[in-house]
Amino acid sequence: LKSLTTDDFVRILTEPNASLTAQYSALLDTEEVRLDFKEDGVRRLAEVAFQVNENTENIGARRLHTVMERLLETVSFEASDKSGTCVTIDAAYVDDHLAELSKDEDLSRYIL
């Protein structure tokens, strides 16, 4: 078996009807917080998932769930106070929230 590539992760994040991006958007819609996933943000998220898989245990597409959870933990926690807002997930947002995860191998070991 071959490891998933960054392009594979992008497809997993965007193509299925119940993709993770769609699931998190629907979840936060219940709090009236809109998520706007930009193409460069999805690509950067896929790159981070790929890097963490390469640097630690390769758990394939399951890595996306934990990386997404980490990316959106603050938004999810504060959602009830941010009703009516839109959060744009672009490459800069991903870098701001996951920079230490992709660079710090010791920290990334704790992200299943």
C-alpha angles and dihedrals in degrees: 000000000000125000118251115263128221089259090053090053091049090052091048090051095050116020108059118082089236097040119160091252090054092045094052091044090053092045094053092042086070086067091042092249113135121211117207109195110199120204093246090050093053090047092050091047089052090049092052092049090049092049093049090049090050094047097043136015111331105233095164121217092354086077089070093064094054094043091049090048090053092045094052102033094105093045091048093048094048097037096109090056093046099054112156096024132119122221115203113212105203132147092275091053091050092048092049093051102034105029095108091046095058094041102041111069093188092054093044090057088070093056102085 
